[in-house]
């Protein structure tokens, strides 16, 4: 056993070793082991297999020795969603494979209730508001109180009160009812969530275009319009630009101002529209606004590239703050959706 292989094996956790072992033995020798595992064990092991990544041949050989097996030579392994799904498909029924893969691609967590705890409260509430209040009461009793509070806050107020009243009257939930709720959530919510969690290619391109300077962005969009006008329009609608900061509410503007370097702010405002300038000035103290105007004037002519970089820094900071839940960004389509 080489020192490098030994070190690699030492860095692996127990579940990672089990995942590597099952990938190495394959379907022919692993089928009996898989059949002996519970559903939760299969899901947990599959989760680790899908995230395993590359394991050297030396480490695999050392792993077999550790498992008291005798293997002379094994090829490198690469654990991924695809390799995991192909292996499971050779040993388990198709519907069970689909269920397992949907769940491991979805939110992390060993049990259904753990997984729900990792689902954004807006997403969860948008599903639960169409369910019976009694069902929602069961769900909120099973997830963590902190997460349940956030979900209640997003649900319509009348519906939330109905759910609360059901929770107050609720005694112990029978196991068959709990199992039925869990099964419904798994089939109707988690599987759909897993299937829709992969990002649309237009969203990916829109995010990339957000980081282009103006000339490059205009060039790519113009070229794309010539080839596929629909895609170009869709990408343009998905992009969040500096001028979209005009959609921030006063509280959001003030939060952003507190988190932006004043020199960058002045540089970004040099290239801003009058509407956006007025929005930011109106959310500053009279003295701060006066200082910012003086800083902008003192700069004189500035390079467009420097302005673009400063504006992109503000956009990136706004997205970070929105991700942290400190501000709310409206989307570009003028709808009532929120981005968190």
C-alpha positions as CSV (number, residue, x, y, z in Angstrom):
1,X,0.0,0.0,0.0
2,X,1.6,3.4,-1.1
3,X,1.7,6.2,1.4
4,X,-0.5,8.4,-0.9
5,X,-3.2,5.7,-1.1
6,X,-3.1,5.2,2.6
7,X,-3.5,8.9,3.2
8,X,-6.4,9.1,0.7
9,X,-8.2,6.3,2.5
10,X,-7.6,7.9,5.9
11,X,-9.3,11.1,4.6
12,X,-12.5,9.2,3.6
13,X,-15.4,8.9,6.0
14,X,-17.1,5.6,6.7
15,X,-20.1,6.4,4.4
16,X,-17.6,7.4,1.6
17,X,-15.7,4.1,2.0
18,X,-19.0,2.2,1.8
19,X,-20.0,4.1,-1.3
20,X,-16.6,3.4,-3.0
21,X,-16.8,-0.3,-2.0
22,X,-20.3,-0.7,-3.5
23,X,-19.2,1.1,-6.7
24,X,-16.2,-1.2,-6.9
25,X,-18.0,-4.5,-6.4
26,X,-20.6,-3.5,-9.1
27,X,-24.0,-5.0,-9.7
28,X,-23.1,-8.7,-9.9
29,X,-21.6,-9.0,-6.4
30,X,-23.4,-6.1,-4.9
31,X,-27.0,-7.0,-5.6
32,X,-27.5,-9.1,-2.5
33,X,-26.1,-6.3,-0.4
34,X,-28.4,-3.8,-1.9
35,X,-31.4,-6.0,-1.4
36,X,-30.5,-6.4,2.3
37,X,-30.5,-2.6,2.9
38,X,-33.6,-0.6,4.0
39,X,-34.9,2.2,1.8
40,X,-33.3,4.9,4.0
41,X,-30.0,3.1,3.8
42,X,-30.2,2.8,0.1
43,X,-30.9,6.5,-0.2
44,X,-28.1,7.5,2.1
45,X,-25.6,5.2,0.4
46,X,-26.7,6.4,-3.0
47,X,-26.3,10.1,-1.9
48,X,-22.7,9.4,-0.9
49,X,-22.0,7.5,-4.2
50,X,-23.3,10.4,-6.3
51,X,-21.0,12.9,-4.5
52,X,-18.0,10.7,-4.2
53,X,-15.9,12.0,-7.1
54,X,-12.6,10.4,-8.1
55,X,-11.0,7.6,-6.0
56,X,-7.6,6.3,-7.0
57,X,-7.0,2.7,-7.9
58,X,-4.5,2.4,-5.0
59,X,-7.1,3.7,-2.5
60,X,-9.7,1.2,-3.8
61,X,-7.2,-1.6,-3.4
62,X,-6.4,-0.5,0.1
63,X,-10.1,-0.3,0.8
64,X,-10.7,-3.9,-0.2
65,X,-7.8,-4.9,2.0
66,X,-9.5,-3.0,4.8
67,X,-12.7,-4.9,4.1
68,X,-10.7,-8.2,4.4
69,X,-11.0,-8.9,0.6
70,X,-8.3,-9.7,-1.9
71,X,-8.2,-7.5,-5.0
72,X,-5.1,-7.3,-7.1
73,X,-5.9,-4.4,-9.4
74,X,-8.9,-2.1,-9.8
75,X,-9.4,0.8,-12.1
76,X,-10.2,4.3,-10.9
77,X,-13.7,5.1,-9.8
78,X,-15.8,8.2,-10.4
79,X,-18.9,8.5,-8.3
80,X,-21.6,10.7,-9.9
81,X,-25.4,10.9,-10.3
82,X,-25.1,9.1,-13.6
83,X,-22.9,6.2,-12.5
84,X,-25.0,5.8,-9.4
85,X,-28.3,5.7,-11.4
86,X,-26.8,3.2,-13.9
87,X,-25.7,0.9,-11.1
88,X,-29.0,1.1,-9.3
89,X,-30.9,0.4,-12.5
90,X,-29.2,-3.0,-12.9
91,X,-30.4,-4.1,-9.5
92,X,-33.6,-2.3,-8.5
93,X,-37.0,-1.8,-10.2
94,X,-37.2,1.3,-12.4
95,X,-39.7,3.1,-10.3
96,X,-37.7,2.7,-7.1
97,X,-34.5,3.9,-8.9
98,X,-36.4,7.0,-10.1
99,X,-37.7,7.7,-6.6
100,X,-34.2,7.3,-5.1
101,X,-32.5,9.5,-7.7
102,X,-35.2,12.2,-7.4
103,X,-34.7,12.3,-3.7
104,X,-30.9,12.5,-3.7
105,X,-31.0,15.2,-6.3
106,X,-33.5,17.1,-4.2
107,X,-32.9,18.8,-0.9
108,X,-30.4,17.2,1.5
109,X,-31.7,15.2,4.5
110,X,-32.0,11.6,5.6
111,X,-35.8,11.6,6.3
112,X,-38.6,13.4,4.4
113,X,-38.9,15.9,7.3
114,X,-35.2,16.6,7.2
115,X,-35.5,17.3,3.5
116,X,-38.5,19.6,4.0
117,X,-36.4,21.6,6.5
118,X,-34.0,22.4,3.6
119,X,-36.7,23.7,1.3
120,X,-37.1,27.4,1.0
121,X,-40.2,28.5,2.9
122,X,-41.7,30.3,-0.1
123,X,-41.4,27.2,-2.2
124,X,-42.9,25.0,0.5
125,X,-45.7,27.5,1.3
126,X,-46.7,27.7,-2.3
127,X,-47.2,24.0,-2.3
128,X,-48.9,23.7,1.1
129,X,-51.4,26.5,0.5
130,X,-53.2,24.2,-1.9
131,X,-53.4,21.4,0.6
132,X,-56.0,20.8,3.4
133,X,-55.3,22.8,6.5
134,X,-55.2,19.5,8.5
135,X,-52.4,18.2,6.2
136,X,-50.5,21.4,6.6
137,X,-50.9,21.2,10.4
138,X,-49.3,17.7,10.3
139,X,-46.4,19.0,8.3
140,X,-45.7,22.0,10.4
141,X,-45.7,19.8,13.5
142,X,-43.1,17.6,12.0
143,X,-40.6,20.2,10.8
144,X,-38.4,22.5,13.0
145,X,-40.3,25.3,14.8
146,X,-38.1,28.0,13.2
147,X,-38.8,26.7,9.7
148,X,-42.5,26.3,10.5
149,X,-42.7,29.9,11.6
150,X,-41.2,31.1,8.4
151,X,-43.7,29.0,6.4
152,X,-46.6,30.3,8.4
153,X,-45.5,33.9,7.7
154,X,-45.6,33.3,4.0
155,X,-49.0,31.5,3.9
156,X,-52.2,33.6,3.4
157,X,-53.2,34.9,6.8
158,X,-56.7,33.3,6.9
159,X,-55.2,30.0,5.9
160,X,-52.4,30.3,8.5
161,X,-55.0,30.9,11.3
162,X,-57.0,27.8,10.1
163,X,-53.8,25.8,10.3
164,X,-52.9,27.1,13.7
165,X,-56.4,26.2,15.0
166,X,-56.0,22.6,13.6
167,X,-52.6,22.4,15.3
168,X,-54.2,23.4,18.6
169,X,-56.9,20.8,18.4
170,X,-54.5,18.1,17.1
171,X,-53.6,15.2,19.3
172,X,-51.1,12.4,18.4
173,X,-51.2,11.7,14.7
174,X,-51.8,8.0,13.8
175,X,-48.9,6.4,12.0
176,X,-50.9,5.4,9.0
177,X,-52.0,9.1,8.5
178,X,-48.4,10.3,8.9
179,X,-47.2,7.7,6.4
180,X,-49.8,8.8,3.9
181,X,-48.8,12.4,4.3
182,X,-45.2,11.5,3.9
183,X,-45.8,9.4,0.8
184,X,-47.9,12.2,-0.8
185,X,-45.1,14.7,-0.1
186,X,-42.5,12.4,-1.6
187,X,-44.5,11.6,-4.8
188,X,-46.2,15.0,-5.4
189,X,-43.7,17.5,-4.0
190,X,-40.2,16.2,-3.6
191,X,-40.1,14.4,-7.0
192,X,-41.3,17.4,-8.8
193,X,-38.9,19.7,-6.9
194,X,-36.0,17.4,-7.8
195,X,-37.0,17.4,-11.5
196,X,-37.3,21.2,-11.6
197,X,-34.3,22.0,-9.5
198,X,-31.9,21.8,-12.5
199,X,-31.3,25.3,-13.8
200,X,-32.7,26.2,-17.2
201,X,-30.0,26.9,-19.8
202,X,-31.5,30.4,-20.4
203,X,-31.0,31.2,-16.7
204,X,-27.4,30.1,-16.9
205,X,-26.7,32.2,-19.9
206,X,-28.5,35.2,-18.4
207,X,-26.2,34.9,-15.3
208,X,-23.1,34.8,-17.5
209,X,-24.3,37.8,-19.5
210,X,-24.8,39.7,-16.3
211,X,-21.0,39.7,-15.8
212,X,-20.2,40.9,-19.3
213,X,-19.3,44.6,-20.0
214,X,-21.9,46.6,-21.9
215,X,-20.3,46.3,-25.3
216,X,-19.8,42.5,-25.0
217,X,-23.3,42.0,-23.7
218,X,-24.8,44.1,-26.5
219,X,-22.7,42.2,-29.1
220,X,-23.7,38.7,-27.9
221,X,-27.4,39.6,-27.5
222,X,-27.4,41.1,-31.0
223,X,-25.7,38.0,-32.5
224,X,-28.1,35.7,-30.6
225,X,-31.1,37.7,-31.9
226,X,-30.0,37.0,-35.4
227,X,-30.0,33.3,-34.7
228,X,-32.7,32.8,-32.2
229,X,-34.9,35.8,-31.3
230,X,-37.0,33.9,-28.8
231,X,-34.0,32.8,-26.8
232,X,-32.5,36.3,-26.9
233,X,-35.7,37.8,-25.6
234,X,-36.0,35.2,-22.8
235,X,-32.4,35.7,-21.7
236,X,-32.8,39.5,-21.7
237,X,-35.9,39.1,-19.5
238,X,-34.0,36.9,-17.1
239,X,-31.0,39.2,-16.7
240,X,-30.7,41.4,-13.6
241,X,-29.0,44.6,-14.6
242,X,-27.8,47.7,-12.7
243,X,-30.9,49.7,-13.8
244,X,-33.1,47.0,-12.2
245,X,-31.9,48.3,-8.8
246,X,-34.5,51.0,-9.4
247,X,-37.0,48.4,-8.4
248,X,-35.6,48.2,-4.8
249,X,-37.8,49.6,-2.1
250,X,-36.4,52.3,0.2
251,X,-35.4,49.8,2.8
252,X,-33.5,47.8,0.2
253,X,-31.7,50.8,-1.1
254,X,-30.6,51.8,2.3
255,X,-29.3,48.3,3.1
256,X,-27.4,48.3,-0.2
257,X,-25.9,51.7,0.5
258,X,-24.6,50.5,3.9
259,X,-22.8,47.6,2.2
260,X,-21.2,49.4,-0.8
261,X,-17.8,51.1,-0.8
262,X,-18.4,54.9,-1.2
263,X,-15.8,55.2,-4.0
264,X,-17.5,52.4,-5.9
265,X,-20.9,54.0,-5.4
266,X,-19.7,57.3,-6.8
267,X,-18.2,55.6,-9.8
268,X,-21.3,53.5,-10.4
269,X,-23.6,56.6,-10.1
270,X,-21.6,58.4,-12.8
271,X,-23.1,56.0,-15.4
272,X,-26.6,55.7,-13.8
273,X,-29.8,57.1,-15.2
274,X,-31.4,60.2,-13.6
275,X,-34.2,58.0,-12.2
276,X,-31.7,55.6,-10.4
277,X,-29.6,58.5,-9.2
278,X,-32.7,60.2,-7.7
279,X,-33.7,57.0,-6.0
280,X,-30.3,56.6,-4.3
281,X,-30.0,60.3,-3.4
282,X,-33.5,60.3,-1.9
283,X,-32.5,57.4,0.5
284,X,-29.5,59.2,1.8
285,X,-29.1,62.0,4.3
286,X,-28.8,65.5,2.8
287,X,-25.2,65.7,3.9
288,X,-24.3,62.2,2.5
289,X,-26.0,63.0,-0.9
290,X,-24.1,66.3,-1.1
291,X,-20.8,64.5,-0.4
292,X,-21.6,61.9,-3.1
293,X,-22.4,64.5,-5.7
294,X,-19.2,66.3,-4.9
295,X,-17.2,63.0,-5.2
296,X,-18.8,62.3,-8.6
297,X,-17.9,65.8,-9.9
298,X,-14.4,65.6,-8.6
299,X,-13.8,62.4,-10.6
300,X,-14.1,64.1,-13.9
301,X,-14.3,61.9,-17.0
302,X,-14.0,58.1,-16.1
303,X,-13.6,55.0,-18.3
304,X,-16.8,53.2,-19.2
305,X,-15.1,49.9,-18.2
306,X,-14.5,51.2,-14.7
307,X,-18.1,52.3,-14.4
308,X,-19.3,48.9,-15.6
309,X,-17.2,47.1,-13.0
310,X,-18.5,49.3,-10.2
311,X,-22.1,48.8,-11.3
312,X,-21.6,45.1,-11.6
313,X,-20.1,45.1,-8.0
314,X,-23.3,46.8,-6.8
315,X,-25.5,44.2,-8.7
316,X,-23.5,41.3,-7.2
317,X,-23.7,42.8,-3.7
318,X,-27.5,43.2,-4.1
319,X,-27.8,39.6,-5.2
320,X,-25.8,38.5,-2.1
321,X,-28.0,40.5,0.2
322,X,-31.1,39.1,-1.4
323,X,-29.7,35.6,-1.0
324,X,-29.2,36.3,2.7
325,X,-32.8,37.6,2.9
326,X,-31.7,41.2,3.8
327,X,-33.4,42.7,0.7
328,X,-36.0,41.7,-1.8
329,X,-35.3,41.9,-5.6
330,X,-38.2,42.1,-8.0
331,X,-37.8,40.1,-11.2
332,X,-37.5,41.7,-14.6
333,X,-40.8,40.4,-15.8
334,X,-42.9,42.8,-13.7
335,X,-44.7,39.9,-11.9
336,X,-45.1,39.5,-8.2
337,X,-42.6,36.7,-7.7
338,X,-39.8,37.2,-5.2
339,X,-36.2,36.1,-5.5
340,X,-34.5,34.9,-2.3
